[in-house]
């Protein structure tokens, strides 16, 4: 899986993950990552029910003697590519329901979109020249030449303003990156109105993100200063800043945890922006969700009554009423472009209550199942799919559990394992 509940250190797109089985390194963006962990080199991609996973080189699992002895064996070079299909066996977590931490993303117009279309006019000119050449019609030739000269002059003028607007944009962005906001108002610049609009929207987006994400700026006064020098409508400004806000929150939630400091920063930023609440409702709801998840994770362990008999001296620390134990099955196999594919999906093995004690994970439903905590080597949580994956010593395939709140479940298991 792509998402790990463990201690992580980020350096740009690179993330170092520390777990019980050692050090892992991964890089990329949400939904597309490449990394190395105790199992070897892997590729992982996909979101919202459809996933791609391929192990390029398998590593060794701690506690598996046979794997260690065979570490020098040849690794197959043509392993199948796994595609995951959502079979409905997993629970939809609140993370999936809310989707990305964003209001509606704003698509800023590019310079190409702002340049009026000229292909039709050029084709008309070419056709006029062709017809006049065939029929030797002098006035049509003159009309075509005049039209072509006018278009050529217009294109040269547009290129001139485009280059001038881009140069001003690059200069102002460079100043903002060095900690200085634009000194002159865009309205006073010698540019056509539509290029002023293009420049204002792009500066609000890029410079606004710099102001909102860097500590050297006083966010409130810097944004007010930006609005005074780079004026656009309040509606567009709110849309742009809601998009920037969602990006910043997405960065904070890359490890699917929101610290107290991160929550404080994002809430202060929301207070400064003065954006209508309906435009950022999903962002606020997502902050509340992850704040509650953090509180659940940090809550100290408390012994409770599981409602079922335990062995003497055994203590229960968690009861999760809505859980399913899953099996991964091959749903389909096919070959395309000389590549072997396996379509995988989950099926429900056992549904019921999960009791977490200081010794084991006990599933109680139509039947029962248990797994000893001292066999757990690694805990992986995928909150979007609602799945927790447990790697156990002496077991080839991981234990797959689905829950509406996989982060809370994984964190509680991790906490109990760490304290026993």
Secondary structure as GFF3:
##gff-version 3
##sequence-region A 1 420
A	DSSP	beta_strand	7	11	.	.	.	ID=ss1
A	DSSP	beta_strand	14	19	.	.	.	ID=ss2
A	DSSP	beta_strand	22	29	.	.	.	ID=ss3
A	DSSP	beta_strand	32	37	.	.	.	ID=ss4
A	DSSP	beta_strand	40	47	.	.	.	ID=ss5
A	DSSP	beta_strand	50	58	.	.	.	ID=ss6
A	DSSP	alpha_helix	65	69	.	.	.	ID=ss7
A	DSSP	beta_strand	81	84	.	.	.	ID=ss8
A	DSSP	alpha_helix	94	98	.	.	.	ID=ss9
A	DSSP	alpha_helix	111	114	.	.	.	ID=ss10
A	DSSP	alpha_helix	119	135	.	.	.	ID=ss11
A	DSSP	alpha_helix	138	177	.	.	.	ID=ss12
A	DSSP	three_ten_helix	186	188	.	.	.	ID=ss13
A	DSSP	alpha_helix	193	213	.	.	.	ID=ss14
A	DSSP	alpha_helix	219	229	.	.	.	ID=ss15
A	DSSP	alpha_helix	234	252	.	.	.	ID=ss16
A	DSSP	three_ten_helix	253	255	.	.	.	ID=ss17
A	DSSP	alpha_helix	260	273	.	.	.	ID=ss18
A	DSSP	three_ten_helix	277	280	.	.	.	ID=ss19
A	DSSP	alpha_helix	281	298	.	.	.	ID=ss20
A	DSSP	beta_strand	316	336	.	.	.	ID=ss21
A	DSSP	beta_strand	339	357	.	.	.	ID=ss22
A	DSSP	beta_strand	360	365	.	.	.	ID=ss23
A	DSSP	beta_strand	368	372	.	.	.	ID=ss24
A	DSSP	three_ten_helix	373	375	.	.	.	ID=ss25
A	DSSP	beta_strand	376	382	.	.	.	ID=ss26
A	DSSP	beta_strand	387	392	.	.	.	ID=ss27
A	DSSP	beta_strand	399	403	.	.	.	ID=ss28
A	DSSP	alpha_helix	406	419	.	.	.	ID=ss29
###
